[in-house]
Amino acid sequence: MSPSLRRIPFRVEMAGVIEIMGRSLYSDRATPIRELIQNAHDSIRRRRDEELDYTGAIRIRADANAGTLEFEDDGIGLDEAEAERYLGTVGVSLTGAIKGDAAREGASSALIGQFGIGLLSAFLIADRIEVHSRRGASSQPVTWIAGRDADILVGPGERAERGTSVRLHLRPDALEYAADLAKLEEVVRRYAEYLEVPIHIGDSQRRVNLARASWLEPTPDDNEIQTDLAERFSEEPLAVLTVQDRGPTQLRGAVYVSPERTPGFTSEATVHATLKRMLISTSVRGLVPSWAPFLRGVLELTNCTPTASREDLVRDAAFRAARERLEELAFEWFERLGREDDVQWQAICEWHRYTLTGSALDTPRLRAVLRTTLRWSTSAGPLTFDELLARSQADPLRGESVDHVVWFNTERRQERWVDSAFRASEAPCVHCLRSFELTLLTALVRDANAAGGAIDLRPAKLESDGFADSVLEIRDHGPIDDVWQRFLGIEGTRVFTGRGSGAQPCLALLDERGDLARSFAALRGQGRVPAGFQALIDRELDTGSSHQNEVLLDLAHPLVRRALERSCSHPLAHVLRVQVAGALEAAGARLGDDAQRTRLRDLEWVAEALP
């Protein structure tokens, strides 16, 4: 070291530290109440370790006239040396030191404190702090007084009983905590609801923190847990999972499926995280699986480390282990529900269908759960994917190269017609009418094929191989020639011919995704589709189909047969085009102005051609 260098002490400007804590460390001005309850709790727990018949309690007294808030416990207390060493030194915690000794000795600890800044946080709402404490009957009482500057007064005190009282002289903008006892009680319950140490306000014998943490009992009762969760979250759980992990994570608590539908796939689950029963956060990001935002509950994260503000958890190896274990438990729970409680599981699937189907797209194990348990709407009634496969055997007489053909319909307007069309077919048709359902069905087929299956997914459309002859029992079918296609193809409709029963001249099959595709194409041409949305649009519309409405002309019907025997200029051709437009409208299509004008001209031309 250079002889010209001087050694000086590190200086801390107390007002600046308090300002930093208030603006950057803590997000809630009520934090000091939590920190002082925590200190009192640790003092009581330390005395319990020494005296087996001791219980202990915390009492909070508010004096609106004096502008003070006092936290008193009958715990182990402090002597003058401890008060001077730990209360006035930032970053040095008596509880933290004790926990370190306990860890080195292999003992467990129920103490909460750790960082040595809890008392200092009181300056967020107080101008002055007074601590009066006594270590025991043979120990001298101590008084410790500090203001918002760097000076601390410490010396002999007058406290007669063992324990500690911390009195806050509140700042003018924090007097509400002394004047509004209901607000004070709400803060106490928010943070300390599950603490085993009783907390009282004023001289009342009524305990404030009454909530039962039944999920932390050695032998938890499922009915009690469901009742406690319903009371805590003000809603009736659809299903409850009690978490009692005896493994390395020591994860304990209870989570449940909420009856409240989540608004989107980016929603975070509302799971309360506690540490030694003290609330850390009502929503720890990244803890609950992203595919299950409908989960609620309370989890005791024994091995996780809180941040300095104690408002979140450090994202370390212990946190990652807890997150992975919770996801594994959630998967096992859903798999078990699917096997053993079909009624409850189907209720969950129906209530959170959008979330489950959307999340399963990127979660293979969730897809595996849904494969055997999620019931799809089909022409043959509700069926799981495996049940659907069992009834979708490919026709060996047609020389199919696959073992299964799965039919799907995305058009809500023709759902009833599809049910009727497939009534005589052994194979059912899946109605993929909700967002992401077709994408999920495609993913399930892909998974099955990757596992060695041979499945083909086909839209219930005339262009699909096998639909006209196997399902509709139409013979000699195929696309009409180009001349007639240009004449009859209203708004891009693809026209097919085939020989059916002859009951009606034409049959229309709609594809509403075609309308979407054309609308998006128009917007894209105008430069009105953001680049980030184009991939989502392409994914939604990628079904392997042409996205065009279709019309089948029945060659067994005399009008069709006679019209096609003539040219497009013959009156019967115009009558046939009017029939095509009527079939499209009957199926639910909305024809544009050009198509409507063409139909009027057709009718006028036919009227003029009649004798």
C-alpha positions as CSV (number, residue, x, y, z in Angstrom):
1,M,0.0,0.0,0.0
2,S,1.3,3.4,-0.9
3,P,2.4,5.5,2.2
4,S,0.4,8.5,0.8
5,L,-2.9,6.6,1.1
6,R,-5.0,7.2,4.2
7,R,-7.6,4.8,5.8
8,I,-10.9,6.4,6.4
9,P,-14.2,4.9,7.7
10,F,-17.0,4.2,5.3
11,R,-19.7,6.8,5.8
12,V,-23.4,6.4,5.4
13,E,-25.8,9.3,5.1
14,M,-28.9,8.0,6.9
15,A,-31.5,10.3,5.2
16,G,-30.1,9.2,1.8
17,V,-30.4,5.5,2.7
18,I,-33.9,5.9,3.9
19,E,-34.8,7.7,0.7
20,I,-33.3,4.9,-1.4
21,M,-35.3,2.3,0.7
22,G,-38.5,4.1,0.2
23,R,-38.2,4.6,-3.5
24,S,-36.3,1.5,-4.7
25,L,-36.3,-1.3,-2.1
26,Y,-39.9,-1.4,-0.8
27,S,-43.0,-1.0,-3.0
28,D,-45.4,-0.6,0.0
29,R,-45.3,2.0,2.7
30,A,-46.8,-0.5,5.1
31,T,-43.6,-2.6,4.9
32,P,-42.3,-1.4,8.4
33,I,-45.4,-3.0,10.0
34,R,-44.5,-6.3,8.5
35,E,-40.8,-6.0,9.5
36,L,-41.6,-5.1,13.1
37,I,-44.1,-8.0,13.4
38,Q,-41.3,-10.2,12.0
39,N,-38.8,-9.0,14.6
40,A,-41.3,-9.6,17.4
41,H,-42.1,-13.0,16.0
42,D,-38.4,-14.0,16.0
43,S,-38.0,-12.8,19.6
44,I,-40.9,-15.0,20.7
45,R,-39.6,-18.0,18.8
46,R,-36.2,-17.7,20.4
47,R,-37.8,-17.6,23.9
48,R,-39.9,-20.7,23.0
49,D,-36.7,-22.6,22.2
50,E,-35.6,-21.9,25.8
51,E,-38.9,-22.3,27.6
52,L,-41.1,-25.2,26.4
53,D,-44.2,-24.0,28.3
54,Y,-44.0,-20.5,27.0
55,T,-46.5,-19.3,24.3
56,G,-45.9,-15.6,23.7
57,A,-47.9,-12.9,21.9
58,I,-47.5,-9.7,19.9
59,R,-49.5,-6.6,20.8
60,I,-49.7,-3.5,18.6
61,R,-50.9,-0.2,20.2
62,A,-51.9,2.9,18.3
63,D,-52.2,6.3,19.8
64,A,-53.7,8.8,17.4
65,N,-53.4,11.7,19.8
66,A,-49.7,11.1,20.3
67,G,-49.1,10.0,16.8
68,T,-47.4,6.8,17.8
69,L,-47.5,3.1,16.8
70,E,-46.0,0.6,19.3
71,F,-45.1,-3.1,18.7
72,E,-44.7,-5.1,21.9
73,D,-43.7,-8.7,22.5
74,D,-42.8,-10.7,25.6
75,G,-40.1,-12.6,23.8
76,I,-36.4,-13.1,24.6
77,G,-35.5,-9.4,24.7
78,L,-32.1,-7.7,24.2
79,D,-29.3,-6.6,26.5
80,E,-27.4,-3.4,26.0
81,A,-24.6,-5.0,24.1
82,E,-27.0,-6.7,21.6
83,A,-28.9,-3.4,21.2
84,E,-25.8,-1.5,20.4
85,R,-24.3,-4.2,18.1
86,Y,-27.4,-5.1,16.1
87,L,-30.0,-2.4,16.2
88,G,-27.7,0.4,15.0
89,T,-25.7,-1.5,12.4
90,V,-27.1,-1.7,8.8
91,G,-26.7,-5.1,7.3
92,V,-26.0,-7.0,10.5
93,S,-29.0,-9.0,11.8
94,L,-29.2,-10.8,15.2
95,T,-31.6,-13.2,13.7
96,G,-29.4,-13.8,10.7
97,A,-26.5,-14.5,13.0
98,I,-28.5,-17.0,15.0
99,K,-29.8,-18.7,11.9
100,G,-26.2,-19.0,10.6
101,D,-25.2,-20.7,13.9
102,A,-28.2,-23.0,13.7
103,A,-27.3,-24.0,10.1
104,R,-23.7,-24.7,11.0
105,E,-24.9,-26.9,13.9
106,G,-27.4,-28.7,11.6
107,A,-30.4,-27.4,13.6
108,S,-33.6,-26.1,12.1
109,S,-34.9,-22.6,12.7
110,A,-38.3,-21.0,12.6
111,L,-36.9,-17.5,12.6
112,I,-37.8,-15.2,9.7
113,G,-35.4,-12.2,9.8
114,Q,-32.1,-12.2,7.9
115,F,-30.8,-9.0,6.4
116,G,-30.5,-6.5,9.3
117,I,-32.6,-3.7,7.7
118,G,-36.0,-4.4,9.2
119,L,-35.8,-1.8,12.0
120,L,-34.3,0.8,9.7
121,S,-37.4,0.4,7.4
122,A,-39.5,2.0,10.2
123,F,-38.1,5.4,9.1
124,L,-40.3,5.2,6.0
125,I,-43.2,6.1,8.2
126,A,-41.5,7.4,11.4
127,D,-39.2,10.3,12.4
128,R,-38.1,8.7,15.6
129,I,-37.8,5.1,16.9
130,E,-37.7,4.1,20.6
131,V,-36.7,0.5,21.6
132,H,-37.2,-0.6,25.2
133,S,-36.1,-4.1,25.9
134,R,-35.1,-6.5,28.7
135,R,-33.2,-9.8,28.2
136,G,-34.3,-11.5,31.4
137,A,-34.8,-11.0,35.1
138,S,-31.1,-10.9,35.8
139,S,-30.4,-8.6,32.9
140,Q,-30.5,-4.8,32.9
141,P,-33.1,-3.2,30.7
142,V,-32.0,-1.1,27.8
143,T,-33.3,1.9,25.9
144,W,-32.3,2.6,22.3
145,I,-33.4,5.8,20.5
146,A,-32.7,6.9,17.0
147,G,-33.9,9.7,14.7
148,R,-33.5,10.2,11.0
149,D,-30.0,11.4,11.4
150,A,-27.0,9.3,12.2
151,D,-27.0,9.7,16.0
152,I,-28.2,6.9,18.2
153,L,-28.8,7.1,22.0
154,V,-28.4,3.8,23.9
155,G,-28.2,3.2,27.6
156,P,-30.0,1.7,30.7
157,G,-33.7,1.5,30.5
158,E,-36.7,1.1,32.7
159,R,-38.6,-1.8,31.3
160,A,-39.7,-4.2,34.1
161,E,-40.9,-7.3,32.1
162,R,-38.9,-9.4,29.8
163,G,-39.5,-8.6,26.1
164,T,-39.3,-5.7,23.8
165,S,-41.4,-2.7,22.7
166,V,-40.7,-0.6,19.6
167,R,-42.4,2.7,19.5
168,L,-42.7,4.7,16.3
169,H,-43.2,8.4,16.3
170,L,-45.1,8.6,13.0
171,R,-44.4,11.2,10.3
172,P,-47.3,13.5,9.5
173,D,-48.1,11.6,6.2
174,A,-48.2,8.3,8.1
175,L,-50.6,9.2,10.9
176,E,-53.3,7.1,9.3
177,Y,-51.8,3.9,10.7
178,A,-52.5,5.2,14.2
179,A,-55.8,6.8,13.5
180,D,-57.4,4.1,11.3
181,L,-57.4,0.8,13.3
182,A,-59.3,-1.0,10.5
183,K,-56.5,-0.1,8.1
184,L,-53.9,-1.2,10.6
185,E,-55.7,-4.6,11.1
186,E,-55.9,-5.1,7.3
187,V,-52.1,-4.7,7.0
188,V,-51.5,-7.0,9.9
189,R,-53.7,-9.7,8.4
190,R,-52.3,-9.3,4.9
191,Y,-48.8,-10.1,6.0
192,A,-49.1,-12.2,9.2
193,E,-52.4,-14.1,8.7
194,Y,-50.7,-17.5,9.0
195,L,-48.3,-16.8,11.8
196,E,-48.7,-19.1,14.7
197,V,-47.9,-16.4,17.2
198,P,-51.1,-14.5,18.1
199,I,-51.3,-10.8,17.4
200,H,-53.6,-8.4,19.2
201,I,-54.3,-4.7,18.6
202,G,-54.6,-2.4,21.6
203,D,-55.8,-4.1,24.8
204,S,-58.2,-6.3,23.0
205,Q,-58.0,-10.0,23.6
206,R,-59.3,-10.7,20.1
207,R,-56.7,-12.3,18.0
208,V,-56.2,-10.5,14.6
209,N,-54.4,-13.2,12.7
210,L,-57.1,-16.0,12.8
211,A,-56.7,-17.7,9.5
212,R,-55.9,-21.4,9.6
213,A,-53.1,-22.7,7.5
214,S,-54.6,-26.2,7.4
215,W,-52.4,-27.1,4.5
216,L,-49.4,-26.9,6.8
217,E,-50.7,-29.4,9.3
218,P,-48.8,-32.7,9.7
219,T,-51.8,-34.6,8.5
220,P,-53.8,-32.1,6.4
221,D,-57.6,-32.6,6.0
222,D,-58.8,-32.1,2.4
223,N,-62.2,-30.8,3.4
224,E,-60.7,-28.3,5.9
225,I,-58.2,-27.1,3.2
226,Q,-61.0,-26.5,0.7
227,T,-63.0,-24.5,3.3
228,D,-59.9,-22.5,4.3
229,L,-59.0,-21.7,0.6
230,A,-62.6,-20.7,-0.2
231,E,-62.6,-18.3,2.8
232,R,-59.2,-16.9,1.9
233,F,-59.8,-16.3,-1.8
234,S,-63.6,-15.7,-1.7
235,E,-64.4,-18.4,-4.3
236,E,-65.2,-22.1,-4.3
237,P,-62.3,-24.2,-5.8
238,L,-63.1,-26.5,-8.7
239,A,-60.4,-28.9,-7.4
240,V,-57.7,-28.8,-4.7
241,L,-54.2,-30.2,-4.6
242,T,-52.5,-30.5,-1.2
243,V,-48.8,-30.1,-1.6
244,Q,-46.7,-32.0,0.9
245,D,-43.3,-32.6,-0.8
246,R,-41.0,-34.6,1.5
247,G,-38.2,-34.3,-1.1
248,P,-35.4,-31.7,-1.3
249,T,-37.7,-28.8,-2.0
250,Q,-39.8,-29.2,1.2
251,L,-42.6,-27.6,-0.7
252,R,-45.8,-27.4,1.3
253,G,-49.2,-25.7,0.9
254,A,-52.3,-26.1,-1.3
255,V,-53.2,-24.9,-4.8
256,Y,-56.6,-25.1,-6.5
257,V,-58.3,-24.6,-9.8
258,S,-60.1,-21.3,-9.8
259,P,-63.7,-21.0,-11.1
260,E,-62.7,-17.6,-12.6
261,R,-61.9,-17.8,-16.2
262,T,-58.5,-16.3,-17.0
263,P,-58.6,-13.5,-19.6
264,G,-55.6,-14.7,-21.7
265,F,-52.6,-16.9,-22.0
266,T,-50.3,-14.2,-20.5
267,S,-52.1,-14.1,-17.2
268,E,-50.1,-14.9,-14.1
269,A,-51.4,-17.3,-11.5
270,T,-52.3,-15.8,-8.1
271,V,-50.5,-18.0,-5.6
272,H,-49.5,-16.5,-2.3
273,A,-45.9,-17.4,-1.3
274,T,-45.0,-17.6,2.4
275,L,-41.7,-18.1,4.2
276,K,-42.0,-19.4,7.8
277,R,-45.7,-18.5,7.4
278,M,-45.0,-14.8,6.8
279,L,-46.4,-13.6,3.4
280,I,-43.7,-12.8,0.8
281,S,-45.9,-12.1,-2.2
282,T,-49.4,-12.6,-3.5
283,S,-48.1,-13.4,-6.9
284,V,-44.5,-14.6,-7.4
285,R,-43.8,-14.5,-11.2
286,G,-42.4,-17.6,-12.8
287,L,-43.3,-19.9,-9.9
288,V,-46.5,-21.5,-11.2
289,P,-46.4,-23.2,-14.6
290,S,-47.3,-20.8,-17.4
291,W,-49.8,-23.2,-18.8
292,A,-51.9,-23.1,-15.6
293,P,-52.7,-19.4,-14.9
294,F,-56.0,-20.5,-13.4
295,L,-54.2,-21.9,-10.3
296,R,-54.6,-20.1,-7.0
297,G,-53.4,-21.0,-3.5
298,V,-50.8,-20.7,-0.8
299,L,-47.3,-22.2,-0.9
300,E,-44.8,-22.3,1.9
301,L,-41.4,-22.1,0.2
302,T,-39.1,-23.4,3.0
303,N,-35.8,-23.5,1.1
304,C,-36.2,-20.4,-1.0
305,T,-34.5,-17.1,-0.2
306,P,-36.3,-13.8,0.0
307,T,-35.0,-10.6,-1.6
308,A,-33.8,-7.9,0.7
309,S,-37.2,-6.2,0.5
310,R,-38.9,-9.5,1.4
311,E,-41.4,-8.8,-1.4
312,D,-40.1,-11.5,-3.8
313,L,-37.9,-14.5,-4.0
314,V,-34.3,-14.8,-5.3
315,R,-34.3,-16.7,-8.6
316,D,-31.6,-19.1,-7.5
317,A,-31.2,-22.9,-7.7
318,A,-33.7,-23.4,-4.8
319,F,-36.4,-21.4,-6.6
320,R,-35.9,-23.3,-9.8
321,A,-36.1,-26.6,-8.0
322,A,-39.4,-25.5,-6.3
323,R,-40.8,-24.3,-9.7
324,E,-39.9,-27.6,-11.4
325,R,-41.3,-29.7,-8.6
326,L,-44.6,-27.7,-8.5
327,E,-45.0,-28.3,-12.3
328,E,-44.4,-32.0,-11.8
329,L,-46.9,-32.2,-9.0
330,A,-49.5,-30.3,-11.1
331,F,-49.0,-32.7,-14.1
332,E,-49.4,-35.7,-11.8
333,W,-52.5,-34.2,-10.3
334,F,-54.2,-33.5,-13.6
335,E,-53.2,-37.0,-14.9
336,R,-54.7,-38.5,-11.7
337,L,-57.9,-36.5,-12.1
338,G,-58.3,-37.6,-15.7
339,R,-58.0,-41.3,-14.6
340,E,-59.9,-41.2,-11.3
341,D,-62.4,-38.3,-11.3
342,D,-63.8,-37.8,-14.8
343,V,-66.6,-35.6,-13.6
344,Q,-64.3,-33.1,-11.9
345,W,-61.8,-33.2,-14.7
346,Q,-64.4,-32.5,-17.4
347,A,-65.7,-29.6,-15.4
348,I,-62.1,-28.1,-15.4
349,C,-61.7,-28.8,-19.1
350,E,-65.0,-27.1,-20.0
351,W,-64.4,-24.1,-17.7
352,H,-60.8,-23.5,-18.8
353,R,-61.0,-25.0,-22.3
354,Y,-59.5,-22.0,-24.1
355,T,-56.5,-21.8,-21.7
356,L,-55.9,-25.5,-21.7
357,T,-56.1,-25.9,-25.4
358,G,-54.0,-22.8,-26.1
359,S,-51.3,-23.8,-23.5
360,A,-51.1,-27.4,-24.7
361,L,-49.8,-26.2,-28.1
362,D,-46.4,-25.6,-26.6
363,T,-46.5,-28.1,-23.7
364,P,-46.2,-31.7,-24.9
365,R,-47.0,-33.3,-21.5
366,L,-50.2,-31.3,-21.2
367,R,-51.1,-32.4,-24.7
368,A,-50.6,-36.0,-23.6
369,V,-53.0,-35.4,-20.7
370,L,-55.6,-33.9,-23.0
371,R,-55.2,-36.6,-25.6
372,T,-57.0,-39.1,-23.3
373,T,-59.2,-36.8,-21.3
374,L,-60.3,-33.7,-23.3
375,R,-63.6,-34.4,-25.0
376,W,-64.1,-33.0,-28.5
377,S,-67.5,-32.0,-30.0
378,T,-68.1,-34.4,-32.9
379,S,-70.9,-35.5,-35.1
380,A,-71.1,-38.7,-32.9
381,G,-71.2,-36.7,-29.6
382,P,-68.3,-35.9,-27.2
383,L,-65.2,-38.0,-27.8
384,T,-61.6,-38.0,-26.6
385,F,-58.8,-38.1,-29.2
386,D,-58.2,-41.8,-28.5
387,E,-61.9,-42.6,-28.8
388,L,-62.0,-40.6,-32.0
389,L,-59.1,-42.6,-33.5
390,A,-60.7,-45.9,-32.6
391,R,-63.7,-44.8,-34.8
392,S,-61.8,-43.3,-37.6
393,Q,-60.3,-46.4,-39.3
394,A,-59.3,-45.8,-42.9
395,D,-61.3,-47.6,-45.6
396,P,-59.0,-50.5,-46.8
397,L,-61.1,-50.8,-50.0
398,R,-60.1,-47.3,-51.1
399,G,-56.4,-48.3,-50.9
400,E,-55.6,-45.7,-48.2
401,S,-51.9,-45.3,-47.2
402,V,-52.8,-44.4,-43.6
403,D,-54.5,-46.4,-40.8
404,H,-56.8,-43.5,-39.7
405,V,-58.6,-40.6,-41.3
406,V,-59.7,-37.9,-38.9
407,W,-62.3,-35.5,-40.4
408,F,-62.8,-32.0,-39.0
409,N,-65.2,-29.1,-39.6
410,T,-64.3,-25.4,-38.8
411,E,-67.6,-23.9,-40.0
412,R,-70.1,-23.1,-37.3
413,R,-72.8,-22.3,-39.8
414,Q,-72.8,-25.9,-41.2
415,E,-72.3,-27.8,-38.0
416,R,-75.8,-29.3,-38.1
417,W,-75.5,-30.2,-41.8
418,V,-72.1,-31.9,-41.1
419,D,-73.7,-33.9,-38.3
420,S,-76.4,-35.0,-40.7
421,A,-73.9,-35.9,-43.5
422,F,-71.8,-38.0,-41.1
423,R,-74.8,-39.8,-39.6
424,A,-74.4,-42.8,-41.9
425,S,-70.6,-42.8,-41.7
426,E,-68.7,-45.0,-39.2
427,A,-66.1,-42.2,-38.9
428,P,-67.1,-39.1,-36.9
429,C,-66.3,-35.5,-37.8
430,V,-64.7,-33.2,-35.2
431,H,-66.1,-29.7,-34.9
432,C,-63.1,-27.3,-34.4
433,L,-65.2,-24.2,-33.9
434,R,-63.2,-22.4,-31.1
435,S,-59.8,-20.7,-31.3
436,F,-56.8,-23.0,-31.2
437,E,-58.9,-26.2,-31.3
438,L,-57.8,-27.1,-34.9
439,T,-54.2,-26.3,-34.1
440,L,-54.4,-28.6,-31.0
441,L,-56.0,-31.3,-33.0
442,T,-53.2,-31.0,-35.6
443,A,-50.6,-31.2,-32.8
444,L,-52.2,-34.3,-31.4
445,V,-52.1,-36.0,-34.8
446,R,-48.5,-35.0,-35.2
447,D,-47.6,-36.4,-31.8
448,A,-49.4,-39.7,-32.6
449,N,-47.6,-40.0,-36.0
450,A,-44.3,-39.3,-34.4
451,A,-45.0,-42.2,-32.0
452,G,-45.4,-44.5,-35.0
453,G,-49.0,-43.9,-36.0
454,A,-50.3,-43.3,-39.6
455,I,-53.1,-40.7,-39.3
456,D,-54.3,-38.2,-41.9
457,L,-56.2,-35.1,-40.8
458,R,-58.7,-33.9,-43.5
459,P,-61.2,-31.1,-43.7
460,A,-64.8,-32.0,-44.4
461,K,-64.7,-30.5,-47.9
462,L,-65.2,-31.7,-51.4
463,E,-61.6,-31.2,-52.3
464,S,-60.5,-33.7,-49.6
465,D,-59.7,-37.2,-50.7
466,G,-62.5,-39.6,-49.8
467,F,-65.1,-37.0,-48.5
468,A,-67.5,-37.1,-51.4
469,D,-67.6,-40.8,-52.0
470,S,-67.0,-42.2,-48.5
471,V,-69.1,-39.7,-46.5
472,L,-71.6,-38.1,-49.0
473,E,-71.8,-41.3,-51.1
474,I,-71.3,-39.2,-54.3
475,R,-70.0,-41.1,-57.3
476,D,-68.0,-39.8,-60.3
477,H,-67.1,-36.6,-58.5
478,G,-64.5,-34.1,-59.5
479,P,-63.9,-30.4,-60.2
480,I,-66.0,-28.9,-63.0
481,D,-64.1,-27.7,-66.2
482,D,-62.5,-24.3,-66.3
483,V,-65.2,-22.7,-68.5
484,W,-68.0,-23.6,-66.1
485,Q,-65.8,-22.8,-63.1
486,R,-65.4,-19.2,-64.3
487,F,-69.1,-18.9,-65.0
488,L,-70.4,-20.5,-61.8
489,G,-67.6,-19.7,-59.3
490,I,-69.3,-16.9,-57.5
491,E,-66.8,-15.0,-55.3
492,G,-64.1,-17.6,-55.8
493,T,-66.4,-20.6,-54.9
494,R,-64.9,-23.9,-56.2
495,V,-67.5,-25.9,-58.1
496,F,-67.5,-29.7,-58.2
497,T,-69.8,-32.2,-60.0
498,G,-70.8,-35.7,-58.9
499,R,-73.7,-38.2,-59.0
500,G,-75.8,-38.4,-55.9
501,S,-79.4,-39.0,-55.1
502,G,-80.7,-36.2,-57.3
503,A,-82.8,-34.7,-54.5
504,Q,-81.5,-31.2,-55.0
505,P,-79.5,-29.6,-57.8
506,C,-76.6,-28.3,-55.7
507,L,-75.1,-28.4,-52.2
508,A,-72.9,-25.6,-50.7
509,L,-70.1,-26.1,-48.1
510,L,-68.7,-23.0,-46.5
511,D,-65.3,-22.1,-45.2
512,E,-65.4,-19.1,-42.9
513,R,-61.6,-19.1,-42.8
514,G,-61.7,-18.2,-46.5
515,D,-63.5,-15.0,-45.6
516,L,-60.9,-14.3,-42.9
517,A,-58.0,-15.1,-45.4
518,R,-59.4,-12.8,-48.0
519,S,-60.0,-10.0,-45.4
520,F,-56.4,-10.3,-44.1
521,A,-55.0,-10.4,-47.6
522,A,-56.8,-7.1,-48.4
523,L,-55.5,-5.5,-45.2
524,R,-51.9,-6.8,-45.9
525,G,-52.1,-5.3,-49.4
526,Q,-52.9,-2.0,-47.8
527,G,-50.0,-2.4,-45.3
528,R,-52.4,-2.5,-42.3
529,V,-51.3,-5.8,-40.8
530,P,-48.4,-5.4,-38.2
531,A,-45.5,-7.6,-39.0
532,G,-45.7,-9.3,-35.6
533,F,-49.3,-10.5,-36.3
534,Q,-48.7,-12.1,-39.7
535,A,-47.1,-15.2,-38.2
536,L,-50.2,-15.6,-35.9
537,I,-52.5,-15.2,-38.8
538,D,-50.6,-17.7,-40.9
539,R,-50.7,-20.2,-38.1
540,E,-54.4,-19.8,-37.5
541,L,-55.2,-20.2,-41.2
542,D,-52.8,-23.0,-42.0
543,T,-55.1,-26.0,-42.2
544,G,-54.0,-27.5,-45.5
545,S,-57.2,-26.3,-47.1
546,S,-57.7,-23.8,-50.0
547,H,-60.1,-21.7,-47.8
548,Q,-62.7,-21.5,-50.5
549,N,-66.4,-22.1,-50.3
550,E,-67.5,-25.1,-52.3
551,V,-70.6,-26.1,-54.3
552,L,-71.4,-29.6,-55.5
553,L,-73.6,-30.0,-58.5
554,D,-75.6,-33.2,-58.5
555,L,-75.5,-34.7,-62.0
556,A,-78.5,-36.9,-61.1
557,H,-80.7,-33.8,-61.0
558,P,-82.3,-32.9,-64.3
559,L,-81.6,-29.1,-64.1
560,V,-77.9,-29.7,-63.6
561,R,-77.6,-32.4,-66.2
562,R,-79.5,-30.4,-68.9
563,A,-77.7,-27.2,-68.2
564,L,-74.2,-28.7,-68.4
565,E,-75.2,-30.4,-71.7
566,R,-75.5,-26.9,-73.1
567,S,-73.2,-23.8,-73.1
568,C,-72.8,-21.1,-70.5
569,S,-74.9,-18.7,-72.7
570,H,-78.0,-20.9,-72.4
571,P,-80.8,-19.7,-70.1
572,L,-80.5,-22.9,-68.1
573,A,-76.9,-22.0,-67.3
574,H,-78.2,-18.7,-65.8
575,V,-80.8,-20.6,-63.8
576,L,-78.1,-22.9,-62.5
577,R,-76.0,-19.9,-61.4
578,V,-79.0,-18.5,-59.5
579,Q,-79.3,-21.9,-57.8
580,V,-75.6,-21.8,-56.8
581,A,-76.1,-18.3,-55.3
582,G,-79.2,-19.6,-53.4
583,A,-77.3,-22.6,-52.1
584,L,-74.5,-20.5,-50.8
585,E,-76.9,-18.1,-49.0
586,A,-78.9,-21.0,-47.6
587,A,-75.7,-22.4,-46.1
588,G,-75.1,-19.0,-44.4
589,A,-72.8,-17.2,-46.9
590,R,-73.2,-13.4,-47.3
591,L,-72.8,-12.5,-51.0
592,G,-71.3,-9.2,-51.9
593,D,-72.8,-6.5,-54.1
594,D,-71.2,-7.9,-57.3
595,A,-72.7,-11.3,-56.7
596,Q,-76.1,-9.8,-56.0
597,R,-76.0,-7.8,-59.2
598,T,-75.0,-10.9,-61.2
599,R,-78.0,-12.7,-59.8
600,L,-80.4,-9.9,-60.8
601,R,-78.9,-9.9,-64.3
602,D,-79.4,-13.7,-64.5
603,L,-83.0,-13.4,-63.6
604,E,-83.6,-10.6,-66.0
605,W,-81.9,-12.6,-68.8
606,V,-84.0,-15.7,-68.0
607,A,-87.2,-13.6,-68.0
608,E,-86.4,-12.1,-71.4
609,A,-85.5,-15.6,-72.8
610,L,-88.8,-17.1,-71.8
611,P,-91.5,-17.1,-74.6
